[in-house]
Amino acid sequence: RYVSGADVVSERDVDPGALLHDGDRWFLRAWCRRAQEVRHFRLDRILAAEVRQQQADTHEELAQEPAGVGAEPELTPDDLAVTIELAPRARWVAESLPVEAIRELDDGWLRVELRVASESGLRGLVLGLGADVRRVEPARLAESIAADARAALAAYDQLA
């Protein structure tokens, strides 16, 4: 039994191939008999599992290494240049992302320069860090992220 990111529970019959780690999460790379193709199942979303009595079939697709496994994302000068200022306790961000420059500021905060291929990935990171981010450049991106934060807070007001 597996629960998707959309919170939908389904029964899956799979032939396991490998366990993969993306730096944050573990995945089971397996042939999904329902989908008839290779799928990646997050281990923390597997609700229950049982071993079948029949032996797993071999699938040529499982033997092929998935693209990008173990590789850093390739960024180019065309990717968006971003500067963020992080609280000292958010130093882990600068240590876990490929950054172009890190500068310690007088008050202990960090100014981090990096390139991002996806604005949405940075958006999620900044929103998740909350008060541990005090500045984002370019300004248009900072304004957009702030608007998303205001919209999220307004949604909570509706719950009250």
DSSP file with accessible surface (Angstrom, degrees, kcal/mol):
  #  RESIDUE AA STRUCTURE BP1 BP2  ACC     N-H-->O    O-->H-N    N-H-->O    O-->H-N    TCO  KAPPA ALPHA  PHI   PSI    X-CA   Y-CA   Z-CA
    1    1 A R              0   0  119      0, 0.0    46,-2.2     0, 0.0    47,-1.4   0.000 360.0 360.0 360.0 136.4    0.0    0.0    0.0
    2    2 A Y  E     -AB  10  46A  22      8,-2.7     8,-2.7    44,-0.2     2,-0.5  -0.983 360.0-148.2-136.4 141.0    1.4    3.4   -1.0
    3    3 A V  E     -A    9   0A  19     42,-2.3     6,-0.2    -2,-0.4     2,-0.0  -0.952  21.4-142.4-112.3 126.9    0.2    7.0   -0.5
    4    4 A S    >   -     0   0   35      4,-2.4     3,-2.2    -2,-0.5    37,-0.0  -0.239  31.9 -97.9 -78.5 173.4    1.0    9.5   -3.2
    5    5 A G  T 3  S+     0   0   58      1,-0.3    -1,-0.1     2,-0.1    -2,-0.0   0.737 127.0  59.1 -63.2 -20.1    2.1   13.1   -2.8
    6    6 A A  T 3  S-     0   0   80      2,-0.1    -1,-0.3     0, 0.0     3,-0.1   0.262 122.0-109.7 -91.0  10.3   -1.6   13.9   -3.4
    7    7 A D  S <  S+     0   0  133     -3,-2.2     2,-0.5     1,-0.2    -2,-0.1   0.823  70.3 145.2  66.4  34.8   -2.6   11.8   -0.4
    8    8 A V        -     0   0   86      2,-0.0    -4,-2.4    -4,-0.0     2,-0.4  -0.920  40.3-145.0-105.6 123.8   -4.2    9.0   -2.5
    9    9 A V  E     +A    3   0A  71     -2,-0.5     2,-0.3    -6,-0.2    -6,-0.2  -0.716  26.4 168.5 -89.7 135.1   -3.7    5.5   -1.2
   10   10 A S  E     -A    2   0A  17     -8,-2.7    -8,-2.7    -2,-0.4     2,-0.5  -0.959  35.8-118.0-141.5 159.3   -3.3    2.7   -3.8
   11   11 A E        -     0   0  131     -2,-0.3     2,-0.4   -10,-0.2    -2,-0.0  -0.866  34.7-170.0 -95.8 130.5   -2.3   -0.9   -3.9
   12   12 A R        -     0   0   59     -2,-0.5     2,-0.5    22,-0.0    20,-0.0  -0.970  18.5-159.2-125.0 140.4    0.8   -1.6   -5.9
   13   13 A D        +     0   0   68     -2,-0.4    20,-2.8     2,-0.0    21,-0.4  -0.982  31.3 173.6-114.4 115.4    2.4   -4.8   -7.1
   14   14 A V  E     -C   32   0B  33     -2,-0.5    18,-0.2    18,-0.2    -2,-0.0  -0.903  38.8-140.1-129.4 154.5    6.0   -4.2   -7.9
   15   15 A D  E     -C   31   0B   1     16,-2.2    16,-2.7    -2,-0.3    -2,-0.0  -0.962  39.8-130.2-106.1 109.9    9.2   -5.9   -8.9
   16   16 A P  E     +C   30   0B  82      0, 0.0    14,-0.2     0, 0.0     3,-0.1  -0.300  33.3 170.2 -67.5 146.3   11.9   -4.2   -6.8
   17   17 A G  E     -     0   0B  45     12,-2.6     2,-0.3     1,-0.4    13,-0.2   0.709  55.4 -26.8-117.3 -53.5   15.1   -3.0   -8.6
   18   18 A A  E     -C   29   0B  44     11,-1.8    11,-3.3     2,-0.0     2,-0.5  -0.992  48.3-114.5-162.0 158.2   17.2   -0.8   -6.3
   19   19 A L  E     -C   28   0B 106     -2,-0.3     2,-0.3     9,-0.2     9,-0.2  -0.888  37.5-171.0 -98.6 132.6   17.1    1.6   -3.3
   20   20 A L  E     -C   27   0B  32      7,-2.7     7,-2.8    -2,-0.5     2,-0.4  -0.920  13.4-157.0-123.9 152.0   18.1    5.2   -4.2
   21   21 A H  E     -C   26   0B  84     -2,-0.3    49,-0.3     5,-0.2     5,-0.2  -0.996   6.4-168.2-129.8 129.2   18.9    8.2   -2.1
   22   22 A D        -     0   0   85      3,-2.0     4,-0.1    -2,-0.4    -1,-0.1   0.284  62.1 -90.2 -98.5  11.2   18.6   11.8   -3.5
   23   23 A G  S    S+     0   0   52      2,-0.3     3,-0.1     1,-0.0    -2,-0.0   0.054 123.1  39.0 102.3 -24.0   20.4   13.4   -0.6
   24   24 A D  S    S+     0   0  131      1,-0.3     2,-0.3     0, 0.0    -3,-0.0   0.661 116.6  25.9-121.5 -40.1   17.1   13.9    1.4
   25   25 A R        -     0   0  102     18,-0.0    -3,-2.0    19,-0.0     2,-0.3  -0.919  65.5-123.2-134.2 157.5   14.9   10.9    0.9
   26   26 A W  E     -C   21   0B 131     -2,-0.3    17,-2.4    -5,-0.2    18,-0.4  -0.796  28.6-169.9-100.0 143.2   15.1    7.2    0.1
   27   27 A F  E     -CD  20  42B  39     -7,-2.8    -7,-2.7    -2,-0.3     2,-0.6  -0.956  22.1-135.4-131.4 148.1   13.2    5.7   -2.9
   28   28 A L  E     -CD  19  41B  30     13,-3.0    13,-2.7    -2,-0.3     2,-0.6  -0.933  19.1-153.3 -99.2 118.0   12.4    2.2   -4.1
   29   29 A R  E     +CD  18  40B  20    -11,-3.3   -12,-2.6    -2,-0.6   -11,-1.8  -0.864  36.0 152.1 -90.1 119.4   13.1    2.0   -7.9
   30   30 A A  E     -CD  16  39B   0      9,-2.6     9,-3.0    -2,-0.6     2,-0.6  -0.966  53.6-103.9-148.7 159.7   10.8   -0.7   -9.1
   31   31 A W  E     -CD  15  38B  25    -16,-2.7   -16,-2.2    -2,-0.3     2,-0.7  -0.797  37.5-147.4 -84.8 118.5    8.8   -2.0  -12.0
   32   32 A C  E  >> -CD  14  37B   0      5,-2.4     4,-1.8    -2,-0.6     5,-1.1  -0.820   6.3-159.4 -91.1 118.3    5.1   -1.2  -11.2
   33   33 A R  T  45S+     0   0   58    -20,-2.8    -1,-0.2    -2,-0.7   -19,-0.1   0.824  91.3  52.9 -69.0 -29.4    2.8   -3.9  -12.6
   34   34 A R  T  45S+     0   0  153    -21,-0.4    -1,-0.2     1,-0.2   -20,-0.1   0.941 118.9  33.2 -69.8 -46.9   -0.2   -1.5  -12.6
   35   35 A A  T  45S-     0   0   31      2,-0.2    -2,-0.2     1,-0.0    -1,-0.2   0.666  98.9-137.1 -81.8 -18.3    1.6    1.3  -14.6
   36   36 A Q  T  <5S+     0   0  120     -4,-1.8     2,-0.3     1,-0.2    -3,-0.2   0.880  72.6  77.6  58.9  40.5    3.7   -1.2  -16.6
   37   37 A E  E   <S-D   32   0B  93     -5,-1.1    -5,-2.4    -7,-0.1    -1,-0.2  -0.976  92.3 -71.5-162.7 170.7    6.8    1.0  -16.2
   38   38 A V  E     +D   31   0B  31     -2,-0.3     2,-0.3    -7,-0.2    -7,-0.2  -0.466  51.3 179.5 -70.7 136.3    9.5    1.9  -13.8
   39   39 A R  E     -D   30   0B  87     -9,-3.0    -9,-2.6    -2,-0.2     2,-0.5  -0.940  25.6-132.7-134.6 157.7    8.4    4.0  -10.9
   40   40 A H  E     -D   29   0B  83     -2,-0.3     2,-0.5   -11,-0.2   -11,-0.2  -0.969  21.0-165.2-113.4 121.4   10.1    5.6   -7.9
   41   41 A F  E     -D   28   0B   8    -13,-2.7   -13,-3.0    -2,-0.5     2,-0.2  -0.926  20.3-128.1-111.2 121.1    8.3    5.1   -4.6
   42   42 A R  E >   -D   27   0B  41     -2,-0.5     3,-1.6   -15,-0.2     4,-0.3  -0.498  15.3-139.5 -65.4 130.9    9.3    7.2   -1.6
   43   43 A L  G >  S+     0   0   67    -17,-2.4     3,-1.5     1,-0.3    -1,-0.2   0.864 100.8  59.2 -62.4 -35.0   10.0    4.8    1.3
   44   44 A D  G 3  S+     0   0  107    -18,-0.4    -1,-0.3     1,-0.3    -2,-0.1   0.585 103.7  53.6 -73.6  -4.1    8.3    7.1    3.8
   45   45 A R  G <  S+     0   0   66     -3,-1.6   -42,-2.3   -43,-0.0     2,-0.7   0.397  79.3 105.4-106.1   0.0    5.1    6.8    1.8
   46   46 A I  B <   -B    2   0A  57     -3,-1.5   -44,-0.2    -4,-0.3     3,-0.1  -0.748  46.9-176.7 -81.6 117.1    5.0    3.1    1.8
   47   47 A L        -     0   0   85    -46,-2.2     2,-0.3    -2,-0.7   -45,-0.2   0.810  64.8  -5.2 -86.0 -34.1    2.2    2.2    4.2
   48   48 A A        -     0   0   48    -47,-1.4     2,-0.3     2,-0.0    -1,-0.3  -0.977  61.1-171.7-158.4 151.1    2.5   -1.6    4.1
   49   49 A A        -     0   0   94     -2,-0.3     2,-0.3    -3,-0.1    -3,-0.0  -0.996   1.8-174.7-146.6 146.2    4.5   -4.2    2.2
   50   50 A E        -     0   0  184     -2,-0.3     2,-0.4     0, 0.0    -2,-0.0  -0.994  29.0-115.9-140.7 147.0    4.4   -7.9    1.9
   51   51 A V        -     0   0  132     -2,-0.3     2,-0.1     1,-0.0    -2,-0.0  -0.669  29.6-132.0 -83.3 130.5    6.7  -10.3    0.1
   52   52 A R        -     0   0   59     -2,-0.4     4,-0.1     2,-0.1    -1,-0.0  -0.456   8.8-132.0 -76.1 155.2    5.1  -12.3   -2.8
   53   53 A Q  S    S+     0   0  191     -2,-0.1     2,-0.2     2,-0.1    -1,-0.1   0.819  87.2  77.4 -76.8 -30.5    5.7  -16.0   -3.0
   54   54 A Q  S    S-     0   0  112      1,-0.1    -2,-0.1     3,-0.0     2,-0.1  -0.507  92.7-104.9 -81.5 149.7    6.6  -15.7   -6.7
   55   55 A Q        -     0   0  173     -2,-0.2    -1,-0.1     1,-0.1    -2,-0.1  -0.433  40.6-101.5 -71.1 144.5   10.0  -14.5   -7.8
   56   56 A A        -     0   0   38     -2,-0.1     2,-0.1    -4,-0.1    -1,-0.1  -0.384  36.8-117.8 -65.4 142.4   10.2  -11.0   -9.2
   57   57 A D        -     0   0   86    -26,-0.1     2,-0.4    -3,-0.1   -26,-0.1  -0.429  25.9-115.0 -74.1 155.7   10.4  -10.7  -13.0
   58   58 A T        -     0   0  139     -2,-0.1     2,-0.4     3,-0.0     3,-0.1  -0.759  29.2-165.8 -91.3 142.0   13.5   -9.2  -14.5
   59   59 A H    >>  -     0   0   34     -2,-0.4     3,-1.2     1,-0.1     4,-0.8  -0.991  20.4-146.9-132.5 122.5   12.9   -5.9  -16.4
   60   60 A E  H >> S+     0   0  151     -2,-0.4     3,-1.0     1,-0.3     4,-0.8   0.862  99.9  61.6 -54.5 -37.2   15.5   -4.5  -18.8
   61   61 A E  H >4 S+     0   0   83      1,-0.3     3,-0.5     2,-0.2    -1,-0.3   0.824  98.2  56.6 -63.0 -30.7   14.4   -0.9  -17.8
   62   62 A L  H <4 S+     0   0   29     -3,-1.2    -1,-0.3     1,-0.2    -2,-0.2   0.772  99.4  60.3 -71.7 -24.4   15.4   -1.6  -14.1
   63   63 A A  H << S+     0   0   88     -3,-1.0     2,-0.4    -4,-0.8    -1,-0.2   0.734  87.7  87.7 -75.1 -21.4   18.9   -2.4  -15.2
   64   64 A Q  S << S-     0   0  108     -4,-0.8     3,-0.0    -3,-0.5     0, 0.0  -0.640  85.6-121.5 -81.2 130.6   19.4    1.1  -16.7
   65   65 A E        -     0   0  148     -2,-0.4     3,-0.1     1,-0.1    -2,-0.1  -0.525  32.1-112.2 -71.2 132.8   20.6    3.6  -14.3
   66   66 A P    >   -     0   0   25      0, 0.0     3,-1.4     0, 0.0    -1,-0.1  -0.339  38.9 -95.1 -65.6 146.9   18.2    6.5  -14.0
   67   67 A A  T 3  S+     0   0  107      1,-0.2    -3,-0.0    -3,-0.0     4,-0.0  -0.344 104.5  13.9 -62.2 136.2   19.5    9.9  -15.3
   68   68 A G  T >  S+     0   0   56      1,-0.2     3,-1.7    -3,-0.1     2,-0.2   0.427  79.0 153.5  85.0  -2.4   21.0   12.2  -12.7
   69   69 A V  T <  S-     0   0   53     -3,-1.4    -1,-0.2     1,-0.3     3,-0.1  -0.459  78.5  -2.2 -66.1 125.8   21.4    9.7   -9.9
   70   70 A G  T 3  S+     0   0   84    -49,-0.3     2,-0.3    -2,-0.2    -1,-0.3   0.473 108.9 117.9  76.2   2.6   24.3   10.8   -7.7
   71   71 A A    <   -     0   0   65     -3,-1.7    -1,-0.2     3,-0.0     3,-0.1  -0.786  66.5-120.3-105.9 143.6   25.0   13.8   -9.9
   72   72 A E        -     0   0  136     -2,-0.3     2,-0.1     1,-0.1    -4,-0.0  -0.527  44.5 -95.3 -70.3 146.5   24.9   17.5   -9.0
   73   73 A P        -     0   0   88      0, 0.0     2,-0.7     0, 0.0    -1,-0.1  -0.395  39.1-120.2 -63.2 140.4   22.4   19.4  -11.1
   74   74 A E        -     0   0  182     -3,-0.1     2,-0.3    -2,-0.1    -3,-0.0  -0.767  33.1-169.3 -87.3 114.7   24.2   21.1  -14.0
   75   75 A L        -     0   0   60     -2,-0.7    42,-0.0     4,-0.0    -3,-0.0  -0.768   1.3-161.1-102.6 151.0   23.7   24.8  -13.8
   76   76 A T    >   -     0   0   62     -2,-0.3     3,-2.1     1,-0.0    -2,-0.0  -0.819  37.4-102.2-125.0 165.6   24.7   27.3  -16.5
   77   77 A P  T 3  S+     0   0  106      0, 0.0     4,-0.1     0, 0.0    -1,-0.0   0.726 119.6  66.2 -60.1 -17.2   25.3   31.0  -16.6
   78   78 A D  T 3  S+     0   0  154      2,-0.1     3,-0.1    37,-0.0     2,-0.0   0.666  81.0  98.6 -77.6 -16.6   21.8   31.3  -18.1
   79   79 A D  S <  S-     0   0   32     -3,-2.1     2,-0.2     1,-0.1    38,-0.2  -0.343  93.0 -83.1 -70.3 156.8   20.3   30.1  -14.8
   80   80 A L  E     -E  116   0C  44     36,-1.5    36,-2.4    35,-0.1     2,-0.4  -0.404  37.8-137.4 -67.5 124.9   18.9   32.8  -12.5
   81   81 A A  E     -E  115   0C  51     34,-0.2     2,-0.4    -2,-0.2    34,-0.2  -0.711  30.0-177.3 -81.3 129.1   21.5   34.4  -10.3
   82   82 A V  E     -E  114   0C   2     32,-3.3    32,-2.6    -2,-0.4     2,-0.4  -0.964  19.6-160.7-131.9 144.1   20.0   34.8   -6.8
   83   83 A T  E     +EF 113 137C  23     54,-2.0    54,-2.6    -2,-0.4     2,-0.3  -0.996  16.0 176.5-122.3 130.0   21.3   36.4   -3.5
   84   84 A I  E     -EF 112 136C   0     28,-2.5    28,-3.2    -2,-0.4     2,-0.5  -0.971  22.9-141.0-129.6 148.1   19.8   35.4   -0.2
   85   85 A E  E     -EF 111 135C   9     50,-1.9    49,-1.8    -2,-0.3    50,-0.8  -0.960  25.4-165.7-109.3 127.0   20.6   36.4    3.3
   86   86 A L  E     -EF 110 133C   0     24,-2.7    24,-2.7    -2,-0.5    47,-0.2  -0.876  21.7-115.5-117.0 143.9   20.4   33.6    5.9
   87   87 A A    >   -     0   0    7     45,-2.4     3,-2.2    -2,-0.4    22,-0.1  -0.326  40.3-105.5 -64.9 155.2   20.3   33.5    9.7
   88   88 A P  G >  S+     0   0   66      0, 0.0     3,-1.6     0, 0.0     4,-0.1   0.869 121.0  58.0 -54.7 -35.4   23.2   31.7   11.2
   89   89 A R  G 3  S+     0   0  184      1,-0.3     3,-0.4     2,-0.1    43,-0.1   0.617  99.5  60.0 -73.8  -8.0   21.1   28.6   12.1
   90   90 A A  G X>  +     0   0    0     -3,-2.2     3,-2.0     1,-0.2     4,-0.6   0.194  67.4 113.6-100.3  16.7   20.2   28.3    8.3
   91   91 A R  H <>  +     0   0   84     -3,-1.6     4,-1.6     1,-0.3     3,-0.5   0.815  61.4  74.8 -55.9 -30.0   23.9   27.8    7.4
   92   92 A W  H 3> S+     0   0  132     -3,-0.4     4,-1.2     1,-0.2    -1,-0.3   0.813  87.5  61.3 -55.2 -30.1   23.0   24.3    6.4
   93   93 A V  H X> S+     0   0    1     -3,-2.0     4,-1.2     1,-0.2     3,-0.7   0.953 104.9  45.8 -62.3 -47.4   21.4   25.7    3.2
   94   94 A A  H 3< S+     0   0    6     -4,-0.6     5,-0.2    -3,-0.5    -1,-0.2   0.801 114.3  50.0 -66.2 -27.1   24.7   27.2    2.1
   95   95 A E  H 3< S+     0   0  141     -4,-1.6    -1,-0.2     1,-0.2    -2,-0.2   0.659 113.5  44.1 -85.3 -16.6   26.5   23.9    2.9
   96   96 A S  H << S+     0   0   74     -4,-1.2    -2,-0.2    -3,-0.7    -1,-0.2   0.545 105.1  65.5-107.3  -7.7   24.0   21.7    1.0
   97   97 A L  S  < S-     0   0   64     -4,-1.2     2,-0.8    -5,-0.1     0, 0.0  -0.846  90.6-105.8-111.1 151.2   23.5   23.7   -2.2
   98   98 A P        -     0   0   59      0, 0.0    17,-0.5     0, 0.0     2,-0.3  -0.650  51.9-176.5 -74.0 109.2   26.1   24.5   -4.9
   99   99 A V  E     -G  114   0C  45     -2,-0.8    15,-0.3    -5,-0.2     3,-0.1  -0.782  33.1-149.0-110.1 156.2   26.8   28.1   -4.2
  100  100 A E  E    S-     0   0C 113     13,-2.8     2,-0.3     1,-0.3    14,-0.2   0.781  81.4  -1.9 -90.0 -32.3   28.9   30.7   -6.0
  101  101 A A  E     -G  113   0C  39     12,-1.7    12,-2.9     2,-0.0     2,-0.4  -0.978  52.6-163.1-159.4 146.5   29.9   32.7   -2.9
  102  102 A I  E     -G  112   0C  80     -2,-0.3     2,-0.4    10,-0.2    10,-0.2  -1.000  12.2-173.8-130.4 130.0   29.2   32.9    0.8
  103  103 A R  E     -G  111   0C 144      8,-2.5     8,-2.9    -2,-0.4     2,-0.4  -0.991  20.6-135.6-128.1 127.0   30.0   36.0    2.8
  104  104 A E  E     -G  110   0C 102     -2,-0.4     6,-0.2     6,-0.2     2,-0.2  -0.668  24.8-145.4 -75.6 128.3   29.7   36.3    6.6
  105  105 A L    >   -     0   0   19      4,-3.3     3,-2.2    -2,-0.4    -1,-0.0  -0.553  24.9-105.4 -92.6 161.0   28.0   39.6    7.5
  106  106 A D  T 3  S+     0   0  180      1,-0.3    -1,-0.1    -2,-0.2    -2,-0.0   0.795 119.3  53.0 -57.7 -30.1   28.9   41.6   10.6
  107  107 A D  T 3  S-     0   0   87      2,-0.1    -1,-0.3     1,-0.0     3,-0.1   0.327 123.5 -99.8 -91.0   9.6   25.8   40.5   12.5
  108  108 A G  S <  S+     0   0   26     -3,-2.2    -2,-0.1     1,-0.3     2,-0.0   0.288  84.2 125.3  94.5 -13.9   26.4   36.8   11.9
  109  109 A W        -     0   0   47    -22,-0.1    -4,-3.3    -5,-0.1     2,-0.4  -0.319  55.9-126.4 -72.6 164.9   24.0   36.4    9.0
  110  110 A L  E     -EG  86 104C   0    -24,-2.7   -24,-2.7    -6,-0.2     2,-0.6  -0.937   6.3-150.0-116.7 136.8   25.3   35.0    5.7
  111  111 A R  E     -EG  85 103C  49     -8,-2.9    -8,-2.5    -2,-0.4     2,-0.5  -0.936  24.0-169.1-102.2 118.7   25.0   36.5    2.2
  112  112 A V  E     -EG  84 102C   1    -28,-3.2   -28,-2.5    -2,-0.6     2,-0.5  -0.935  10.7-163.0-116.5 127.1   24.8   33.6   -0.2
  113  113 A E  E     +EG  83 101C  84    -12,-2.9   -13,-2.8    -2,-0.5   -12,-1.7  -0.940  26.7 147.3-109.1 130.0   25.0   33.9   -4.0
  114  114 A L  E     -EG  82  99C   6    -32,-2.6   -32,-3.3    -2,-0.5     2,-0.4  -0.930  41.4-119.8-150.5 169.8   23.8   31.0   -6.1
  115  115 A R  E     -E   81   0C  66    -17,-0.5     2,-0.4    -2,-0.3   -34,-0.2  -0.946  24.8-161.5-115.6 142.0   22.2   30.1   -9.4
  116  116 A V  E     -E   80   0C  19    -36,-2.4   -36,-1.5    -2,-0.4     3,-0.1  -0.978  19.8-161.5-126.7 138.6   18.9   28.3   -9.6
  117  117 A A  S    S+     0   0   75     -2,-0.4     2,-0.4     1,-0.2    -1,-0.1   0.705  87.1  42.8 -83.6 -21.3   17.5   26.4  -12.5
  118  118 A S     >  -     0   0   54      1,-0.1     4,-1.4   -38,-0.1    -1,-0.2  -0.971  58.0-164.0-133.6 119.1   14.0   26.6  -11.0
  119  119 A E  H  > S+     0   0   63     -2,-0.4     4,-2.8     1,-0.2     5,-0.2   0.858  94.8  60.7 -63.7 -33.8   12.4   29.6   -9.3
  120  120 A S  H  > S+     0   0   83      1,-0.2     4,-2.4     2,-0.2    -1,-0.2   0.886 101.6  51.8 -65.9 -36.4    9.8   27.3   -7.7
  121  121 A G  H  > S+     0   0   47      2,-0.2     4,-2.0     1,-0.2    -1,-0.2   0.934 113.0  44.3 -63.6 -43.9   12.5   25.3   -5.9
  122  122 A L  H  X S+     0   0    6     -4,-1.4     4,-3.0     2,-0.2     5,-0.3   0.918 110.5  56.3 -65.7 -39.9   13.9   28.4   -4.4
  123  123 A R  H  X S+     0   0   45     -4,-2.8     4,-2.6     1,-0.2     5,-0.2   0.938 108.6  46.4 -57.0 -48.6   10.4   29.7   -3.6
  124  124 A G  H  X S+     0   0   45     -4,-2.4     4,-2.2     1,-0.2    -1,-0.2   0.905 112.9  50.3 -62.3 -40.4    9.7   26.5   -1.6
  125  125 A L  H  X S+     0   0   43     -4,-2.0     4,-1.9     2,-0.2    -2,-0.2   0.955 112.8  45.1 -62.5 -50.2   13.0   26.8    0.2
  126  126 A V  H  X S+     0   0   13     -4,-3.0     4,-1.3     1,-0.2    -2,-0.2   0.923 113.5  49.4 -63.5 -44.3   12.6   30.4    1.2
  127  127 A L  H  < S+     0   0   71     -4,-2.6     3,-0.3    -5,-0.3    -1,-0.2   0.906 111.5  50.3 -62.1 -38.9    9.0   29.9    2.3
  128  128 A G  H  < S+     0   0   69     -4,-2.2    -1,-0.2    -5,-0.2    -2,-0.2   0.834 107.7  53.0 -68.2 -31.0   10.1   27.0    4.4
  129  129 A L  H >< S+     0   0   19     -4,-1.9     3,-2.2     1,-0.2    -1,-0.2   0.728  82.6 172.6 -78.1 -22.0   12.9   28.9    6.0
  130  130 A G  G ><  +     0   0   43     -4,-1.3     3,-1.6    -3,-0.3    -1,-0.2  -0.231  68.0   9.1  56.1-124.3   10.5   31.7    7.1
  131  131 A A  G 3  S+     0   0   85      1,-0.3    -1,-0.3    -4,-0.1    -2,-0.1   0.546 114.4  79.8 -69.9  -6.2   12.2   34.2    9.4
  132  132 A D  G <  S+     0   0   25     -3,-2.2   -45,-2.4    -6,-0.1     2,-0.4   0.447  89.2  63.3 -80.8   1.5   15.6   32.7    8.7
  133  133 A V  E <   +F   86   0C  19     -3,-1.6   -47,-0.2   -47,-0.2     3,-0.1  -0.995  53.7 166.8-121.8 127.7   15.7   34.6    5.4
  134  134 A R  E     +     0   0C 113    -49,-1.8     2,-0.3    -2,-0.4   -48,-0.1   0.524  65.0  29.9-117.0  -6.7   15.7   38.3    5.5
  135  135 A R  E     -F   85   0C 107    -50,-0.8   -50,-1.9     2,-0.0     2,-0.4  -0.982  52.5-178.7-155.4 139.0   16.6   39.2    1.9
  136  136 A V  E     -F   84   0C  17     -2,-0.3     6,-0.3   -52,-0.2   -52,-0.2  -0.998  24.0-131.8-135.9 132.2   16.1   37.8   -1.5
  137  137 A E  E    S+F   83   0C  66    -54,-2.6   -54,-2.0    -2,-0.4     2,-0.2  -0.986  80.4  57.8-127.3 140.3   17.4   39.3   -4.8
  138  138 A P  S >> S-     0   0   42      0, 0.0     4,-1.8     0, 0.0     3,-0.7   0.404  80.2-137.9 -75.4 157.3   16.3   39.9   -7.5
  139  139 A A  H 3> S+     0   0   60      1,-0.2     4,-2.8     2,-0.2     5,-0.2   0.842  99.1  59.9 -59.7 -37.3   13.6   42.1   -6.1
  140  140 A R  H 3> S+     0   0  128      1,-0.2     4,-1.9     2,-0.2    -1,-0.2   0.888 107.2  47.3 -62.8 -33.9   10.9   40.8   -8.4
  141  141 A L  H <> S+     0   0    0     -3,-0.7     4,-2.6     2,-0.2     5,-0.2   0.919 110.6  51.5 -71.8 -41.5   11.4   37.3   -7.0
  142  142 A A  H  X S+     0   0   29     -4,-1.8     4,-2.6    -6,-0.3    -2,-0.2   0.922 110.6  49.1 -60.1 -43.4   11.4   38.6   -3.4
  143  143 A E  H  X S+     0   0  130     -4,-2.8     4,-2.2     1,-0.2    -1,-0.2   0.909 111.3  49.4 -63.8 -40.6    8.1   40.4   -4.1
  144  144 A S  H  X S+     0   0   44     -4,-1.9     4,-2.0    -5,-0.2    -2,-0.2   0.917 112.1  47.2 -65.8 -42.9    6.6   37.2   -5.6
  145  145 A I  H  X S+     0   0    9     -4,-2.6     4,-2.3     2,-0.2    -2,-0.2   0.918 111.2  52.2 -66.2 -40.5    7.6   35.0   -2.7
  146  146 A A  H  X S+     0   0   37     -4,-2.6     4,-2.6    -5,-0.2    -2,-0.2   0.905 107.6  52.3 -62.8 -38.8    6.3   37.6   -0.2
  147  147 A A  H  X S+     0   0   42     -4,-2.2     4,-2.4     1,-0.2    -1,-0.2   0.912 108.8  50.4 -63.6 -40.5    2.9   37.6   -2.1
  148  148 A D  H  X S+     0   0   64     -4,-2.0     4,-2.2     2,-0.2    -2,-0.2   0.901 110.1  50.3 -63.0 -40.7    2.8   33.8   -1.8
  149  149 A A  H  X S+     0   0   35     -4,-2.3     4,-2.4     2,-0.2    -2,-0.2   0.923 110.4  49.3 -64.3 -43.0    3.5   34.0    2.0
  150  150 A R  H  X S+     0   0  155     -4,-2.6     4,-2.5     1,-0.2    -2,-0.2   0.913 110.5  50.8 -62.4 -41.3    0.7   36.6    2.4
  151  151 A A  H  X S+     0   0   62     -4,-2.4     4,-1.9     2,-0.2    -1,-0.2   0.903 109.7  50.4 -63.7 -39.4   -1.7   34.4    0.5
  152  152 A A  H  X S+     0   0   48     -4,-2.2     4,-1.6     2,-0.2    -2,-0.2   0.928 111.1  48.2 -65.1 -43.1   -0.8   31.4    2.7
  153  153 A L  H  X S+     0   0  113     -4,-2.4     4,-1.8     1,-0.2    -2,-0.2   0.903 109.1  53.8 -64.5 -38.7   -1.3   33.4    5.9
  154  154 A A  H  X S+     0   0   46     -4,-2.5     4,-1.4     1,-0.2    -1,-0.2   0.880 104.6  55.4 -63.0 -36.0   -4.7   34.6    4.5
  155  155 A A  H  X S+     0   0   50     -4,-1.9     4,-0.8     1,-0.2    -1,-0.2   0.888 105.7  51.5 -64.9 -35.9   -5.7   31.0    4.0
  156  156 A Y  H >X S+     0   0  157     -4,-1.6     4,-1.0     1,-0.2     3,-0.8   0.873 102.9  59.4 -67.4 -36.0   -5.0   30.3    7.6
  157  157 A D  H >< S+     0   0  125     -4,-1.8     3,-0.5     1,-0.3    -1,-0.2   0.879 100.4  56.8 -58.4 -36.0   -7.2   33.3    8.6
  158  158 A Q  H 3< S+     0   0  167     -4,-1.4    -1,-0.3     1,-0.2    -2,-0.2   0.783 102.3  55.8 -67.8 -25.4  -10.1   31.5    6.9
  159  159 A L  H <<        0   0  139     -3,-0.8    -1,-0.2    -4,-0.8    -2,-0.2   0.772 360.0 360.0 -75.2 -26.5   -9.6   28.5    9.0
  160  160 A A    <<        0   0  122     -4,-1.0    -3,-0.1    -3,-0.5    -4,-0.0   0.159 360.0 360.0 -72.6 360.0   -9.9   30.4   12.3
